[in-house]
Amino acid sequence: MVEVLMLRLDGSGGFGYRRAEDRLAGGTHPDEAARVLADAGEILLHSTSWRYDDQGHIVLTYAACPDPHHHLPAVPILPGPGAVATAPDRPSPPTVTVDDVAAHALRHLAWLSGSDPVTRDFVSARPDLATALARHAPAPAGQV
């Protein structure tokens, strides 16, 4: 399963997201499936996490920014601690919501905007995005 969270600025310095998902067709690269789901031109697209869902699927999540369809409804992304593991030998949190994944995607993009040249160039060309991402504590992949 490929999931794309289209991220957008909400006008008050925060973020919202829309979600799209689809099964990965045989022979299709997940990056291409994510580009199709994002339905966008010039965006930052990054694989940000994976999880095992209730139906037994591996869900590969991409963050796409900015959302090309900002007129469609979005879910606000609220700051919070995120999902955490409960034991050293159980690295997956017992519950991971899409809201957790969206908040993680922002922390991950904040980290990449300081460590990855492609992301840094994309974000720095968009001052509003750079300012909003700077408000999030940077975190590498794996910390939902």
N, CA and C of each residue as an Amber inpcrd file, in Angstrom:
protein
   432
   0.8500000  -1.1690000   0.0000000   0.0000000   0.0000000   0.0000000
   0.8990000   1.2360000   0.0000000   0.5670000   2.2000000  -0.8390000
   1.2680000   3.4860000  -0.8690000   0.2830000   4.5500000  -0.3980000
   0.7410000   5.3670000   0.5070000  -0.0620000   6.4410000   1.0820000
   0.7050000   7.7430000   0.8750000  -0.0230000   8.7880000   0.5130000
   0.5910000  10.1070000   0.3660000  -0.1660000  11.0810000   1.2630000
   0.5910000  11.7970000   2.0820000   0.0290000  12.8620000   2.9030000
   0.4330000  14.1770000   2.2650000  -0.5460000  14.8610000   1.6860000
  -0.3020000  16.1500000   1.0540000  -0.3520000  17.2170000   2.1460000
   0.7820000  17.8490000   2.3840000   0.9280000  18.8150000   3.4720000
   0.7330000  20.2310000   2.9620000   0.1030000  21.0530000   3.7910000
  -0.1170000  22.4500000   3.4090000  -0.0350000  23.3600000   4.6220000
   0.3610000  24.5880000   4.3620000   0.3130000  25.6130000   5.4030000
  -1.1430000  25.9870000   5.6240000  -1.5060000  26.2340000   6.8820000
  -2.9130000  26.5020000   7.1730000  -3.2600000  27.9790000   7.3230000
  -2.3060000  28.8700000   7.1200000  -2.5880000  30.2980000   7.2170000
  -2.2190000  30.8920000   8.5650000  -2.0690000  30.0480000   9.5840000
  -1.6830000  30.5530000  10.9090000  -0.2990000  30.0470000  11.3140000
   0.4600000  29.5690000  10.3320000   1.7990000  29.0600000  10.6120000
   1.8400000  27.5850000  10.9210000   0.6750000  26.9590000  10.9450000
   0.5970000  25.5190000  11.1790000   0.4310000  24.7680000   9.8690000
   0.1830000  23.4800000   9.9860000   0.0200000  22.6310000   8.8130000
  -1.2620000  21.8220000   8.9050000  -1.7450000  21.4400000   7.7430000
  -2.8250000  20.4810000   7.6190000  -2.4140000  19.4490000   6.5860000
  -3.2020000  18.3770000   6.4860000  -2.8880000  17.3500000   5.4900000
  -4.1550000  16.7460000   4.9000000  -3.9980000  16.2770000   3.6840000
  -4.9780000  15.4070000   3.0270000  -4.2920000  14.0740000   2.8010000
  -5.0680000  13.0160000   2.7100000  -4.4980000  11.6810000   2.5660000
  -5.0690000  11.0060000   1.3260000  -4.1940000  10.3230000   0.6020000
  -4.6130000   9.4790000  -0.5220000  -3.8150000   8.1890000  -0.4250000
  -4.4420000   7.0860000  -0.7920000  -3.7350000   5.8080000  -0.7580000
  -4.2110000   4.9220000  -1.8920000  -3.3770000   3.9590000  -2.2420000
  -3.7360000   2.9830000  -3.2680000  -2.8140000   1.7800000  -3.1200000
  -3.3020000   0.6580000  -3.5930000  -2.4530000  -0.5360000  -3.6160000
  -1.3950000  -0.3620000  -4.6840000  -0.2470000  -0.8970000  -4.4070000
   0.8580000  -0.8000000  -5.3490000   0.7000000  -1.8800000  -6.4080000
   0.5490000  -1.4570000  -7.6600000   0.4170000  -2.4050000  -8.7680000
   1.7680000  -3.0510000  -9.0450000   1.7390000  -4.3060000  -9.4390000
   2.9700000  -5.0150000  -9.7670000   3.7630000  -4.2750000 -10.8250000
   5.0540000  -4.1480000 -10.6050000   5.9190000  -3.4810000 -11.5670000
   5.9670000  -1.9690000 -11.4330000   5.1290000  -1.3880000 -10.5720000
   5.1280000   0.0610000 -10.3790000   6.0430000   0.4130000  -9.2110000
   6.9550000   1.3300000  -9.4310000   7.8230000   1.7860000  -8.3490000
   6.9830000   2.6210000  -7.3770000   7.1740000   2.4580000  -6.0710000
   6.3920000   3.2430000  -5.1150000   6.5070000   4.7530000  -5.3170000
   7.6790000   5.2490000  -5.7280000   7.8260000   6.6890000  -5.9830000
   6.8580000   7.1560000  -7.0670000   6.7290000   6.3620000  -8.1220000
   5.8230000   6.7290000  -9.2190000   4.3770000   6.6930000  -8.7470000
   4.0100000   5.6690000  -7.9920000   2.6460000   5.5870000  -7.4570000
   2.3520000   6.8050000  -6.5800000   3.3200000   7.2230000  -5.7760000
   3.1330000   8.3920000  -4.9140000   2.9690000   9.6640000  -5.7390000
   3.7460000   9.8130000  -6.8050000   3.6060000  11.0000000  -7.6700000
   2.2020000  11.0610000  -8.2720000   1.6880000   9.9150000  -8.6990000
   0.3410000   9.8720000  -9.2810000  -0.7010000  10.2360000  -8.2210000
  -0.5670000   9.6750000  -7.0240000  -1.5190000   9.9830000  -5.9560000
  -1.4740000  11.4580000  -5.5620000  -0.2880000  12.0390000  -5.5590000
  -0.1550000  13.4540000  -5.1850000  -0.7860000  14.3680000  -6.2270000
  -0.8530000  13.9170000  -7.4800000  -1.5000000  14.6770000  -8.5520000
  -0.9900000  16.1180000  -8.5830000   0.3280000  16.2540000  -8.6560000
   0.9050000  17.5880000  -8.5530000   2.0160000  17.7900000  -9.5570000
   2.3570000  19.0230000  -9.7380000   3.4930000  19.3880000 -10.5690000
   4.7510000  19.4640000  -9.7300000   5.1390000  20.6700000  -9.3650000
   6.3750000  20.8780000  -8.6170000   6.1150000  20.7350000  -7.1140000
   6.4990000  19.5850000  -6.5840000   6.3340000  19.3190000  -5.1570000
   7.6020000  18.6860000  -4.6110000   7.7020000  18.7070000  -3.3090000
   8.7080000  17.9370000  -2.6010000   8.0250000  16.6340000  -2.2150000
   8.5470000  15.5250000  -2.6740000   7.9680000  14.2120000  -2.3880000
   9.0400000  13.3800000  -1.7080000   8.7170000  12.8860000  -0.5090000
   9.7180000  12.1260000   0.2310000   9.0570000  10.9650000   0.9650000
   9.6580000   9.7880000   0.8430000   9.2090000   8.6290000   1.6080000
   9.5720000   8.8790000   3.0640000   8.5650000   8.9240000   3.9230000
   8.8070000   9.3560000   5.2940000   8.6420000   8.2780000   6.3440000
   7.8660000   7.2250000   6.0670000   7.7010000   6.1700000   7.0690000
   7.0210000   4.9550000   6.4510000   7.0050000   3.8920000   7.2310000
   6.2260000   2.7150000   6.8720000   5.6260000   2.1720000   8.1640000
   4.5250000   1.4510000   8.0110000   3.8890000   0.8190000   9.1640000
   3.0990000  -0.3950000   8.7000000   2.7370000  -1.2190000   9.6300000
   1.9240000  -2.4090000   9.3960000   0.5250000  -2.0600000   9.8700000
  -0.4930000  -2.1560000   8.9860000  -1.8310000  -1.7300000   9.3860000
  -2.6840000  -2.8970000   9.8940000  -3.9040000  -2.5670000  10.3230000
  -4.8220000  -3.5570000  10.9050000  -5.2210000  -4.6620000   9.9370000
  -5.1610000  -4.4000000   8.6430000  -5.5520000  -5.3990000   7.6490000
  -4.3680000  -6.2180000   7.1600000  -3.2130000  -6.0500000   7.7800000
  -2.0490000  -6.8460000   7.4160000  -1.2420000  -6.3040000   6.2590000
  -1.4400000  -5.0440000   5.9090000  -0.6820000  -4.4220000   4.8180000
   0.5130000  -3.6490000   5.3640000   1.5820000  -3.6390000   4.5970000
   2.6720000  -2.7040000   4.8440000   2.2820000  -1.4190000   4.1180000
   2.2480000  -0.3110000   4.8390000   1.8820000   0.9810000   4.2700000
   3.1460000   1.8360000   4.1850000   3.5310000   2.1860000   2.9650000
   4.6780000   3.0630000   2.7250000   4.1300000   4.4780000   2.5480000
   4.5270000   5.3780000   3.4390000   3.9770000   6.7340000   3.4400000
   4.9690000   7.7360000   2.8660000   4.4410000   8.5820000   1.9920000
   5.1950000   9.6910000   1.4110000   4.5810000  10.9970000   1.8990000
   5.4170000  11.9790000   2.1140000   4.9630000  13.3430000   2.3610000
   5.1080000  14.1060000   1.0480000   4.0740000  14.8430000   0.6790000
   4.0990000  15.6840000  -0.5210000   3.7980000  17.1130000  -0.0790000
   4.6340000  18.0330000  -0.5110000   4.4740000  19.4080000  -0.0660000
   4.9120000  20.3470000  -1.1830000   4.1460000  21.3690000  -1.4710000
   2.8630000  21.7280000  -0.8920000   1.7160000  20.9740000  -1.5640000
   0.6000000  20.9060000  -0.8620000  -0.6030000  20.2740000  -1.3960000
  -1.0640000  21.0770000  -2.6120000  -1.1550000  20.4420000  -3.7850000
  -1.5530000  21.1860000  -4.9820000  -3.0370000  21.5500000  -5.0040000
  -3.8170000  20.9010000  -4.1480000  -5.2670000  21.1390000  -4.1340000
  -5.6670000  21.7270000  -2.7800000  -5.1350000  22.9140000  -2.4940000
  -5.3340000  23.5420000  -1.1910000  -6.7800000  23.9190000  -0.9140000
  -7.6380000  23.8680000  -1.9240000  -9.0460000  24.2060000  -1.7350000
  -9.8330000  23.0340000  -1.1420000  -9.2680000  21.8270000  -1.1460000
  -9.9500000  20.6570000  -0.5870000  -9.7680000  20.6160000   0.9310000
 -10.7150000  20.0050000   1.6530000 -10.6040000  19.9450000   3.1170000
  -9.3220000  19.2450000   3.5700000  -8.8120000  19.7020000   4.7020000
  -7.5930000  19.1250000   5.2720000  -7.7740000  18.9140000   6.7710000
  -7.0020000  17.9910000   7.3070000  -6.9920000  17.6960000   8.7400000
  -5.8540000  18.4950000   9.3690000  -6.1180000  19.2410000  10.4490000
  -5.0270000  19.9720000  11.1000000  -4.0090000  19.0000000  11.7070000
  -2.7410000  19.3640000  11.6380000  -1.6880000  18.5660000  12.2710000
  -1.3740000  19.2300000  13.6040000  -1.6550000  18.5120000  14.6740000
  -1.4530000  19.0420000  16.0150000  -0.1160000  18.5790000  16.5700000
   0.5820000  19.4570000  17.2770000   1.8510000  19.0290000  17.8780000
   1.5770000  18.0130000  18.9780000   2.4930000  17.1280000  19.1590000
   2.3470000  16.1180000  20.2030000   3.5590000  15.2210000  20.2430000
   3.5910000  14.3360000  21.2240000   4.7700000  13.4900000  21.3970000
   4.9170000  12.4060000  20.3340000   3.8410000  12.0710000  19.6430000
   3.9130000  11.0060000  18.6480000   3.7760000   9.6390000  19.2880000
   3.7220000   8.6360000  18.4530000   3.5960000   7.2580000  18.9230000
   4.9690000   6.7580000  19.3480000   5.0090000   6.0020000  20.4360000
   6.2850000   5.4850000  20.9310000   6.1880000   3.9910000  21.2100000
   7.3180000   3.3270000  21.0870000   7.4010000   1.9040000  21.3980000
   7.2390000   1.7120000  22.9050000   6.8320000   0.4990000  23.2930000
   6.5910000   0.2340000  24.7070000   7.6190000  -0.6950000  25.3350000
   8.4830000  -1.2870000  24.5190000   9.4860000  -2.2120000  25.0520000
  10.6820000  -2.2640000  24.1070000  11.8670000  -2.5600000  24.6360000
  13.0630000  -2.5980000  23.7940000  12.9900000  -3.6130000  22.6560000
  12.2680000  -4.7100000  22.8640000  12.1860000  -5.7380000  21.8260000
  10.9310000  -5.6060000  20.9720000  10.2080000  -4.5160000  21.1170000
   9.0070000  -4.2350000  20.3240000   9.1280000  -2.8140000  19.7710000
   9.8480000  -2.6800000  18.6400000  10.1340000  -1.3350000  18.1250000
   8.9240000  -0.5970000  17.5620000   7.8750000  -1.3210000  17.1960000
   6.6910000  -0.6550000  16.6480000   5.7690000  -0.2280000  17.7780000
   5.3080000   1.0150000  17.7640000   4.3200000   1.4300000  18.7600000
   3.0620000   0.5750000  18.6210000   2.3320000   0.3410000  19.7060000
   1.1260000  -0.4880000  19.6160000   0.0580000   0.1120000  18.7040000
  -0.0040000   1.4290000  18.6530000  -0.9720000   2.1170000  17.8010000
  -0.2740000   3.2820000  17.1140000  -0.4700000   3.3670000  15.7980000
   0.0470000   4.4990000  15.0270000  -1.1120000   5.0260000  14.1920000
  -1.5050000   6.2640000  14.4440000  -2.5870000   6.8710000  13.6740000
  -2.0120000   7.6540000  12.4920000  -2.8560000   7.9750000  11.5480000
  -2.4220000   8.8040000  10.4210000  -1.9890000  10.1790000  10.9350000
  -2.6470000  10.6810000  11.9720000  -2.2220000  11.9570000  12.5610000
  -0.7910000  11.8630000  13.0940000  -0.4440000  10.7190000  13.7300000
   0.9320000  10.5080000  14.2030000   1.9120000  10.5530000  13.0340000
   1.5370000   9.8890000  11.9410000   2.4130000   9.8260000  10.7660000
   2.5770000  11.2160000  10.1520000   1.4920000  11.9970000  10.0980000
   1.5690000  13.3530000   9.5390000   2.4810000  14.2420000  10.3870000
   2.3610000  14.1510000  11.7100000   3.2330000  14.9400000  12.5890000
   4.6860000  14.5050000  12.4140000   4.9030000  13.2010000  12.2890000
   6.2570000  12.6980000  12.0430000   6.7990000  13.2330000  10.7150000
   5.9520000  13.2630000   9.6870000   6.3910000  13.7450000   8.3710000
   6.9170000  15.1750000   8.4690000   6.2550000  16.0150000   9.2620000
   6.7380000  17.3950000   9.4330000   8.0890000  17.4260000  10.1350000
   8.2420000  16.6150000  11.1880000   9.5360000  16.5670000  11.8890000
  10.6300000  16.0560000  10.9550000  10.2790000  15.0710000  10.1280000
  11.2430000  14.4960000   9.1900000  11.6370000  15.5280000   8.1270000
  10.6600000  16.2480000   7.5760000  10.9860000  17.2800000   6.5870000
  11.8010000  18.4110000   7.2110000  11.5180000  18.7430000   8.4710000
  12.3240000  19.7570000   9.1610000  13.7720000  19.2880000   9.2640000
  13.9640000  18.0160000   9.5590000  15.3160000  17.4520000   9.6430000
  15.9940000  17.4680000   8.2750000  15.2680000  17.0230000   7.2460000
  15.8370000  16.9900000   5.8960000  16.1630000  18.3850000   5.3740000
  15.3780000  19.3800000   5.7740000  15.6420000  20.7390000   5.2760000
  16.9660000  21.2820000   5.8040000  17.5080000  20.6490000   6.8320000
  18.8190000  21.0360000   7.3230000  19.9300000  20.0860000   6.9380000
  19.5700000  18.8990000   6.4330000  20.6070000  17.8890000   6.1770000
  20.6860000  17.4010000   4.7320000  19.6360000  17.6000000   3.9690000
  19.5940000  17.0910000   2.5930000  19.5920000  18.2690000   1.6180000
  20.5730000  18.3570000   0.7220000  20.6600000  19.5270000  -0.1680000
  19.4340000  19.7250000  -1.0620000  18.8520000  18.6620000  -1.5740000
  17.6830000  18.8040000  -2.4560000  16.5070000  19.3750000  -1.6750000
  16.2580000  18.8180000  -0.4870000  15.1630000  19.3180000   0.3450000
  15.4390000  20.7510000   0.7880000  16.6610000  21.0230000   1.2130000
  17.0310000  22.3730000   1.6660000  16.7870000  23.4010000   0.5610000
  17.1910000  23.0910000  -0.6710000  16.9850000  24.0250000  -1.7850000
  15.5030000  24.2550000  -2.0510000  14.7140000  23.1730000  -2.0330000
  13.2780000  23.2880000  -2.2860000  12.6190000  24.1550000  -1.2140000
  12.9110000  23.8480000   0.0440000  12.2880000  24.5590000   1.1600000
  12.7560000  26.0130000   1.2240000  14.0400000  26.2590000   1.0300000
  14.5450000  27.6340000   1.1450000  13.9940000  28.5450000   0.0540000
  13.5520000  27.9880000  -1.0560000  12.9350000  28.7840000  -2.1210000
  11.4940000  29.1680000  -1.7750000  10.9930000  28.6600000  -0.6600000
   9.6280000  28.9320000  -0.2030000   9.6990000  29.4090000   1.2470000
   9.9200000  30.7080000   1.4660000  10.1560000  31.2260000   2.8180000
   9.0620000  30.8860000   3.8310000   7.7910000  30.9100000   3.4170000
   6.7150000  30.5690000   4.3570000   6.8440000  29.1240000   4.8290000
   7.1730000  28.2270000   3.9050000   7.3610000  26.8200000   4.2520000
   8.5680000  26.6540000   5.1700000   9.6630000  27.3350000   4.8440000
  10.8780000  27.2410000   5.6660000  10.6090000  27.7090000   7.0930000
   9.8990000  28.8160000   7.2350000   9.5870000  29.3480000   8.5650000
   8.7090000  28.3810000   9.3460000   7.6900000  27.8340000   8.6950000
   6.7760000  26.9100000   9.3770000   7.4790000  25.6120000   9.7700000
   8.3140000  25.0710000   8.8870000   9.0340000  23.8370000   9.2220000
  10.0310000  24.0630000  10.3530000  10.5980000  25.2530000  10.4290000
  11.5790000  25.5530000  11.4770000  10.9610000  25.4920000  12.8710000
   9.6430000  25.5480000  12.9580000   8.9570000  25.4620000  14.2570000
   8.8560000  24.0250000  14.7680000   9.2230000  23.0650000  13.9300000
   9.1120000  21.6480000  14.3090000  10.4770000  21.0970000  14.6840000
  10.5040000  20.3100000  15.7510000  11.7570000  19.6810000  16.1790000
  12.1730000  18.6640000  15.1250000  13.3370000  18.8140000  14.5350000
  13.7800000  17.8830000  13.4890000  13.9400000  16.4630000  14.0280000
  13.5340000  15.4850000  13.2190000  13.6850000  14.0800000  13.6020000
  13.9210000  13.2450000  12.3520000  14.8690000  12.3290000  12.4190000
  15.1030000  11.4470000  11.2670000  13.9880000  10.4230000  11.1350000
  14.0360000   9.6580000  10.0770000  13.0610000   8.5850000   9.8770000
  13.1390000   7.6240000  11.0480000  12.0190000   6.9690000  11.3270000
  12.0010000   5.9590000  12.3690000  11.4860000   6.4570000  13.7010000
  11.2740000   7.7420000  13.8500000  10.7670000   8.2900000  15.1020000
   9.3710000   8.8400000  14.8780000   8.3770000   7.9530000  14.8840000
   6.9980000   8.3650000  14.6670000   6.4820000   8.9880000  15.9350000
